[in-house]
Amino acid sequence: MWSVLIYRDMVETPIEYGQHEEGRHLNYWDIDPALRAEVERTYPDAEFEWAEDELSDLGEVTGHTIADNAEIIDREGHELRTYDKHGEIQNHVQYHPLQHENDELVYERGVTHDVFHAPPGRDDPLGFQHVLAQQTVLSFADGGFVCPVSMTTGAAVVLEKYVDDDHPNADLLSEYFEGLTSRDYDDHIEGAMFLTEKQGGSDVGANETTAEPTDEEGIYELSGEKWFCSNIDAEGTLALARRPDAPEGTAGLSLFLVPHTKRDGGSPNDEAGASDGGLSAGELNDQLYRRLKDKLGTIAVPTGEVEFRGAEAYLVGEPENGFKLMAEMMNFERLTNATGSVGGMGRSLLESKVQAATRDAFGETVQQYPLMRRDLVNMQTDYEAALAFTFEATRHYADYMRNEQRLDADAPDDRSDREARAFKLMRLLVPIAKYKTARMAVDTASYACEVLGGNGYVNGFATERMLRDSQVLPIWEGTSNVLSLDVLRVLNREAAHEELFPLVEDSLDAADHPHLGDLAATVEEEFTAMQEAMISLATEEQEYAQHEAKQLADYIFDVVTAALLIERAQDAIDERDDARKSLVAEWFVETRFAQQDARGITDGEKLPDDHFEEIVRHGSLSPDQLTEAAPADD
Ligand SMILES: Cc1cc2nc3c(=O)[nH]c(=O)nc-3n(C[C@H](O)[C@H](O)[C@H](O)COP(=O)(O)OP(=O)(O)OC[C@H]3O[C@@H](n4cnc5c(N)ncnc54)[C@H](O)[C@@H]3O)c2cc1C
C-alpha cells in the first residue's frame, strides 16, 4: 500500500492507479487531491489544521474496514422481526453484526459530535463543513450506511434549538440531543425523519397522521401510517403529524420526536439498544414496524413501513411549525445527499481509473486508448464540477449555521448582512446541488460499470453496488422536479439571485491568466443570458415557469460551476504555480457551452488525450504550458 505521505500535499508525480487491484484498501482522503483541495477551501485555516489528520484517519478506516464491511452487509442485509414467537410486537431489527462495527468506528470519531461540541484537542466545535467533509469520505464506501449517520446530525440540528430553552419538552429534547451527538458509542442514539405517507411524499401537506394531546403538556399520541421510514428503529425519530383542528396542508403540521422506546423506560442513553437494533430496556412505543422495503440498493439502512398506534410523541418547537422545522433538517439532508453523491462519484471514478490502468486489451492497458482517456477525463471533470458546486454550497451552509448557532458569539456588527447572504446562497445552492449531483452520481456509477466491462455488472465488484445505491439519490430528500420547483420558489420568495450574481462575478473576475480570461469571457456571455432567462421567468405565468424550472436549474449549475472552476484554477496558478485545474475548467466550459461546427468532430482538438496525465492522474502542469485558449464558441 502507498504511504500516506505521498499523497498528503501537492502531488509531485502522477498517481499510479495501476498499483492497486481495486478502489479499496487504500485511503480515500489521501488518494484524492481534488477532494482534499476542495474541502480545504471551505475551512477556516486553524480548523483545517486540526481537521486534516482526522479526515485522513477517517479516509483510512473507510477505505479498509468500512468498505469491506459494506460489501458483506449489502449481500447479507438486516432482518426485521416484527413479532416474537408468542406473537407479541417486538419491532426488532436484527442488524448485521458488522453494522455495529461500522457505527462504532464512525461515531467514536465524532462524526455527529464535533460540530456541536468541542472535540478532544479543541476548545470549540467545528463548523458544519467538517461533518459534510466526513460524510463525503464515508460515501466512498457505502451510501446506505451514510443515510442514518446523516439523519442523526440532521435531527440534532433541530433539537439543538430547544436545549436550554423554556420549551415544555426542553429537558427531554436535551437528553435526546446529547444522545444523538455523543462521541461515546454506548451512549449514542441515532436519528430518523418520517414524512412520507402513502398518499404523498413530494406532497407533504397531504400528511394524514394525527397527534392527540395527552394530559401532559407537550406529550402527544400519534396515529397513522408512514410509508418510507429509513433507519426505522431510530431512538431519535422526528415525524410530522397534524393536531386536532389544525389547518390542512403544510401549515397544519407539527413536529414530534417519536422514540423507539417510551421515556418511562429511562433516558434514551440508558441502552444503545435502538441505534444498534437491539431491544432497549424501556417499554416499546405503541407502533408497528410492518415490514422492510425490498429495495434495489442502500441495503445498509433498513427502510420500512410504520404504523403509529397511539405512539408516545414529544412536541418539538411550536405547534403547527413542523414543516418549517423539518425544512431545517431537510436543508442538511439535501446537502448530505449531494456530498453522498460526490463521494459515490469519487469511488466510481477511482474504480474506473484502477481498472483502466490495469486491464489489458489489444496489447495495451485500456487507459492508453484515446476513447478511454476521453471517458476518464469526462468523469474526472464531472467529479470536480460536482465537488466545486457542492462544497461552495457547503461553505455557505456552514456560514449560515455558524451564524445561526453558537460559534460566532462575537460576530461583528455586519452579522445580519452576512447571515442574510449565507441564508440566501445556502437556500439556492443546496437544492441545485442535490438535484444535479444525484443525477451525475447515477451517470458516473453507470459508466463505471461499463469501464469495468462485464465484471462491472457483477455482484462483488463495487460498481454494481454503487449503481444500485446511487439510483435512490435523485429520489429521496425530494425528486429532481421537486427540487427544481424549489429553486423557482427561492428565487421568487428570497430573491436569492441578488447574492448569486455577485458570487459568479467575483469568481469570473478572479481570472488573471490569459487562458482563463478567455474562458471567463465565454462564461460571461452565458452568465448574461442566464440572468436574462431568470428575469424573464420571474414574470412568466406559473405554468410556463414550472415547465422551464429544471432547465433553469441546469443552467445555473453550469454557469456557477464554470465560474467556480475558473476561480479555483486561478488560485492553483497563484498558490502552487500549477495549471492542471485550468485544464479541468477548460474541458468543463468546452463540453457545456461550446457551439461547435459538426459537434467539434472536425476541429482537430483533443485535450483529454493530450492532457490525460495531468487531469486524470493529477500530474501538475506549468502555467507557461497552457496553450492559447480558443474561446469555446470560436
Ligand atoms: C429507499 C428510500 C428511502 C426513503 N426514506 C425515507 C425516509 O426515511 N423518510 C421519508 O419521509 N421518506 C423517505 N423516502 C421517501 C421519498 O422521500 C419519497 O419517495 C420521495 O420524496 C418522492 O415521493 P413519492 O414517493 O410520494 O413520489 P411522488 O411525490 O408521488 O412523485 C412521483 C413523481 O411525480 C413527480 N412530481 C411530484 N410533484 C410534482 C410536481 N409538482 N411537478 C412535477 N412533477 C412532480 C416527482 O418528481 C416524481 O417523479 C424514501 C424513499 C426511498 C426510495
The ligand as a Gaussian input file, in Angstrom:
#p B3LYP/6-31G(d) Opt

LIG

0 1
 C      -35.036000       3.914000      -0.208000
 C      -35.916000       5.036000       0.189000
 C      -35.842000       5.532000       1.465000
 C      -36.673000       6.574000       1.867000
 N      -36.602000       7.010000       3.155000
 C      -37.465000       7.963000       3.575000
 C      -37.460000       8.396000       4.929000
 O      -36.654000       7.962000       5.727000
 N      -38.367000       9.310000       5.316000
 C      -39.272000       9.832000       4.439000
 O      -40.063000      10.665000       4.855000
 N      -39.304000       9.448000       3.155000
 C      -38.417000       8.533000       2.701000
 N      -38.434000       8.128000       1.392000
 C      -39.485000       8.628000       0.525000
 C      -39.011000       9.646000      -0.503000
 O      -38.625000      10.844000       0.131000
 C      -40.189000       9.860000      -1.471000
 O      -40.373000       8.642000      -2.160000
 C      -39.935000      10.976000      -2.439000
 O      -39.943000      12.216000      -1.765000
 C      -40.984000      11.014000      -3.551000
 O      -42.280000      10.951000      -3.023000
 P      -43.326000       9.880000      -3.573000
 O      -42.718000       8.535000      -3.498000
 O      -44.610000      10.086000      -2.885000
 O      -43.470000      10.234000      -5.101000
 P      -44.484000      11.312000      -5.695000
 O      -44.488000      12.520000      -4.859000
 O      -45.767000      10.641000      -5.964000
 O      -43.763000      11.643000      -7.064000
 C      -43.942000      10.857000      -8.244000
 C      -43.367000      11.640000      -9.425000
 O      -44.091000      12.839000      -9.588000
 C      -43.212000      13.938000      -9.662000
 N      -43.865000      15.120000      -9.120000
 C      -44.465000      15.259000      -7.913000
 N      -44.947000      16.502000      -7.799000
 C      -44.648000      17.164000      -8.932000
 C      -44.857000      18.483000      -9.416000
 N      -45.494000      19.389000      -8.678000
 N      -44.384000      18.810000     -10.652000
 C      -43.738000      17.904000     -11.402000
 N      -43.500000      16.660000     -11.008000
 C      -43.952000      16.276000      -9.777000
 C      -41.985000      13.532000      -8.881000
 O      -40.834000      14.252000      -9.326000
 C      -41.900000      12.046000      -9.220000
 O      -41.199000      11.879000     -10.416000
 C      -37.595000       7.127000       0.966000
 C      -37.652000       6.630000      -0.345000
 C      -36.829000       5.599000      -0.736000
 C      -36.926000       5.075000      -2.129000

